[in-house]
């Protein structure tokens, strides 16, 4: 079968699997020599770490290593239900590496939330506020999940159409708290026609007040 003379065949290749994995910015292997006193194992990958440093950035690790848990006396601890690359990113974050990107922020947040790391959570929140190019829908979703109030406010404020608004509202609105529902209601009213054409706009403030007071 002959090709159309006016077209070129363009070879397309699937992205290399290694390119999908974020480049490691810091090593946490045996090369750290005497700088570790605990080995954390995730998906058979060993991370050579400091108990004190982990405890400094996570109350969960503090309780684990300096409390009455069995892990306190262990030299090696396995963490389950987590990807090794996600834990790597979390460690880089609490060590000050510039690893928070649109591609990594959600993975870092999952680990940071699990181990209650205010350092990692704050860095992710700042990234979402100042640098992220994620879609409004994704920012709103992350803001609600991790209670980033300022990120949520800015995400909703950036919505300029009813289509955008529909995109951010989850199918199950019962997952939203009252303040978020009020915020979305106000945005809905803003997107409706002006006062002269919209008989409901004038009641917006009253309804919002009643909703916030539990009426």
C-alpha positions as CSV (number, residue, x, y, z in Angstrom):
1,X,0.0,0.0,0.0
2,X,1.5,3.3,-1.1
3,X,1.7,6.3,1.3
4,X,0.2,9.6,0.5
5,X,2.9,11.7,-1.3
6,X,2.1,14.7,0.9
7,X,2.6,13.1,4.2
8,X,5.6,11.8,6.1
9,X,5.6,8.8,8.4
10,X,6.6,10.0,11.9
11,X,8.1,7.4,14.1
12,X,6.7,7.5,17.6
13,X,8.2,5.8,20.6
14,X,6.9,5.1,24.0
15,X,8.7,7.0,26.7
16,X,11.6,5.1,28.2
17,X,10.6,3.6,31.6
18,X,13.7,5.1,33.3
19,X,12.6,8.6,32.2
20,X,9.4,8.1,34.1
21,X,11.3,7.7,37.4
22,X,12.5,11.0,39.0
23,X,16.3,11.3,39.1
24,X,17.7,10.7,42.5
25,X,19.1,14.0,43.9
26,X,20.7,12.4,47.0
27,X,22.0,9.0,47.9
28,X,20.8,7.1,51.0
29,X,22.7,3.9,50.5
30,X,25.6,2.3,52.3
31,X,28.0,5.0,51.0
32,X,26.9,7.2,53.9
33,X,29.1,5.1,56.1
34,X,28.9,6.1,59.8
35,X,26.1,8.7,59.2
36,X,23.3,6.1,59.8
37,X,22.0,4.1,62.7
38,X,18.9,2.6,61.1
39,X,18.2,0.9,57.8
40,X,14.7,1.4,56.4
41,X,13.6,-1.1,53.8
42,X,11.0,-0.2,51.2
43,X,10.2,-2.6,48.3
44,X,13.5,-4.4,49.1
45,X,15.4,-1.1,48.7
46,X,17.6,-0.3,51.7
47,X,17.8,3.3,52.9
48,X,20.6,4.1,55.4
49,X,19.3,6.8,57.7
50,X,19.6,8.6,61.0
51,X,16.9,8.0,63.6
52,X,17.3,11.5,65.1
53,X,16.9,13.1,61.7
54,X,13.8,11.1,60.9
55,X,12.3,11.9,64.3
56,X,13.0,15.6,63.9
57,X,10.7,15.6,60.8
58,X,8.1,13.1,61.8
59,X,6.3,12.4,65.2
60,X,5.5,9.0,63.8
61,X,9.2,8.1,63.4
62,X,10.0,9.7,66.7
63,X,7.5,7.4,68.5
64,X,8.7,4.5,66.4
65,X,12.4,4.9,67.3
66,X,12.3,6.6,70.7
67,X,9.1,5.2,72.1
68,X,8.0,1.9,73.4
69,X,7.5,0.3,70.0
70,X,9.5,-2.8,69.0
71,X,11.2,-0.9,66.2
72,X,13.1,1.1,68.8
73,X,15.6,-1.7,69.3
74,X,15.9,-2.9,65.7
75,X,18.7,-2.1,63.3
76,X,16.5,-2.7,60.2
77,X,12.8,-1.8,59.8
78,X,10.6,-2.5,56.8
79,X,7.9,-0.1,55.7
80,X,5.1,-1.5,53.7
81,X,2.3,-0.2,51.4
82,X,4.7,2.4,49.9
83,X,6.8,2.8,46.8
84,X,10.6,3.0,47.2
85,X,10.8,6.0,44.8
86,X,8.1,7.8,46.8
87,X,10.1,7.3,50.0
88,X,13.2,8.5,48.2
89,X,11.4,11.7,47.3
90,X,10.1,12.2,50.8
91,X,13.7,11.8,52.2
92,X,15.0,14.3,49.6
93,X,12.3,16.8,50.6
94,X,13.1,16.7,54.3
95,X,16.8,17.0,53.4
96,X,16.2,20.3,51.6
97,X,16.5,19.0,48.0
98,X,14.5,20.8,45.3
99,X,12.6,17.7,44.3
100,X,9.0,19.0,44.6
101,X,7.6,19.2,41.1
102,X,4.2,18.8,39.4
103,X,5.2,15.2,38.7
104,X,6.3,14.4,42.3
105,X,4.2,16.6,44.6
106,X,1.3,14.1,45.1
107,X,3.7,11.2,45.9
108,X,5.6,13.3,48.4
109,X,2.3,14.4,50.0
110,X,1.2,10.8,50.5
111,X,4.3,9.9,52.5
112,X,4.4,13.2,54.3
113,X,0.8,12.8,55.4
114,X,1.3,9.2,56.5
115,X,4.3,10.2,58.7
116,X,2.8,13.6,59.7
117,X,5.9,15.5,58.5
118,X,5.1,19.2,58.7
119,X,8.3,20.1,56.9
120,X,7.4,18.1,53.8
121,X,3.8,19.1,53.9
122,X,4.7,22.8,54.1
123,X,7.2,22.6,51.2
124,X,4.6,20.9,49.1
125,X,2.0,23.6,50.0
126,X,4.4,26.4,49.1
127,X,5.1,24.7,45.8
128,X,1.4,24.5,45.0
129,X,0.9,28.1,45.9
130,X,3.9,29.6,44.1
131,X,5.3,27.4,41.4
132,X,2.9,24.6,40.4
133,X,1.3,24.6,36.9
134,X,-1.1,21.8,37.7
135,X,-4.7,22.2,36.6
136,X,-7.1,23.9,39.0
137,X,-9.0,20.7,39.4
138,X,-5.9,18.9,40.7
139,X,-4.8,21.7,43.0
140,X,-8.3,21.9,44.5
141,X,-8.3,18.1,45.0
142,X,-4.9,18.1,46.8
143,X,-5.9,21.2,48.8
144,X,-9.0,19.5,50.1
145,X,-7.3,16.2,50.8
146,X,-4.4,17.8,52.8
147,X,-6.3,20.8,54.2
148,X,-4.3,23.5,52.4
149,X,-6.7,26.3,52.9
150,X,-4.8,29.0,50.9
151,X,-4.3,26.7,48.0
152,X,-8.0,25.9,48.0
153,X,-9.0,29.6,48.1
154,X,-6.7,30.5,45.2
155,X,-7.8,27.5,43.1
156,X,-11.4,28.5,43.5
157,X,-10.6,32.2,42.9
158,X,-9.0,31.3,39.6
159,X,-12.1,29.6,38.2
160,X,-13.7,31.7,35.5
161,X,-16.4,29.5,34.0
162,X,-19.1,27.1,35.0
163,X,-17.3,24.3,33.1
164,X,-14.2,24.8,35.3
165,X,-16.3,24.9,38.4
166,X,-18.1,21.6,37.5
167,X,-14.7,20.0,36.9
168,X,-13.5,20.7,40.5
169,X,-16.6,19.5,42.3
170,X,-16.3,15.8,43.3
171,X,-19.1,13.4,42.4
172,X,-19.7,12.8,46.1
173,X,-20.1,16.3,47.5
174,X,-20.5,14.8,51.0
175,X,-16.7,14.6,51.2
176,X,-16.5,18.4,51.3
177,X,-16.7,20.3,54.6
178,X,-19.1,23.2,55.2
179,X,-16.5,25.9,54.5
180,X,-15.6,24.4,51.1
181,X,-19.3,24.0,50.2
182,X,-19.8,27.7,51.1
183,X,-16.8,28.7,49.0
184,X,-18.1,26.8,46.0
185,X,-21.6,28.2,46.4
186,X,-20.2,31.8,46.4
187,X,-18.2,31.0,43.3
188,X,-21.4,29.6,41.7
189,X,-23.2,32.8,42.4
190,X,-20.3,34.9,41.0
191,X,-20.5,33.0,37.7
192,X,-24.2,33.6,37.4
193,X,-25.5,36.7,35.4
194,X,-25.4,40.2,37.0
195,X,-27.9,41.4,39.6
196,X,-30.3,42.8,37.0
197,X,-30.7,39.3,35.4
198,X,-30.2,37.1,38.4
199,X,-32.9,37.1,41.1
200,X,-30.9,34.8,43.4
201,X,-27.7,36.8,43.7
202,X,-29.0,39.1,46.4
203,X,-29.7,36.2,48.7
204,X,-26.3,34.7,48.4
205,X,-24.9,36.4,51.5
206,X,-27.8,35.4,53.6
207,X,-27.7,31.8,52.5
208,X,-24.0,31.6,53.1
209,X,-24.3,33.0,56.6
210,X,-27.1,30.6,57.5
211,X,-25.1,27.7,56.1
212,X,-22.0,28.7,58.2
213,X,-24.2,28.8,61.3
214,X,-25.6,25.4,60.7
215,X,-29.1,26.4,59.6
